[in-house]
Amino acid sequence: MRLAQRPRNPAPNAGMPVLARGLVAWLLCLFAGLGVTGARAQGTPDTAQALAGPALTAALKQGGFVIYFRHADTGAPVPEPAGFDLARCETQRNLNDDGREQARAIGAQFRRLDIPVGRVLSSEFCRCWQTAELAFGRYQKTSDLSGVPRGPQWDELRAQRSAALRRLLSSPPPPGQNSVLVSHGFNLWDLERFHLGTQGEAAVYRPDGRGAYALVARLLPQDWAELK
């Protein structure tokens, strides 16, 4: 999405009502926070790196990618209940029936397409490791992928999680394999400044082996079934 060019002379805004000027300022801040630029929105694969359709399938079958999933469907993404316990799923927001079926369907498509999966890492939250288990049959829990509350008192921990996620996205998997990460929407937002708006959505990254990575594709849960 492209923003209209700003006029060189800002004087026309001077006549706006205060409320309208405030709304314009808020929208500009919102676009800046979302990473929207004149070139492309944050979270959109660069045309030089993007993969789709048969080219994406062929590339994934060769391995070498890190696939970041937001956990499957839980219904409305309400805040975590107060006093939740990571060791007790009943105290957390969990997968619903649709989410469990969604995770199974994703795994079935990986098997149909013969996409090789190596390491599967998951947030400690039940909805994440259950997504991994239902889709791929295995997982390893790590706090590096667990969600962090949004209050400013958690800024330092969020920065630590972002640094850990950067390391995971930039780490090439063993030859012929793809790594899978199952986490939350906000973990990717904190690092990449874009949000996987659909539960079960995936972002596919190509690590370059030199500490960097590139976003090459984004897939909704149902998109895997369209790949050939």
Secondary structure, DSSP 8 states (H G I E B T S, - for coil): -------S--GGGGGS-HHHHHHHHHHHHHHHHTT--SS--TTS--TTT---HHHHHHHHHH---EEEEE----SS-----TT-BTTBGGGS----HHHHHHHHHHHHHHHHHT--EEEEEE-SSHHHHHHHHHHHS--EE-GGGS----SGGGHHHHHHHHHHHHHHHTS--STT-EEEEEE-HHHHHHHHS----STT-EEEEEE-SSS-EEEEEEE-GGGGGG--
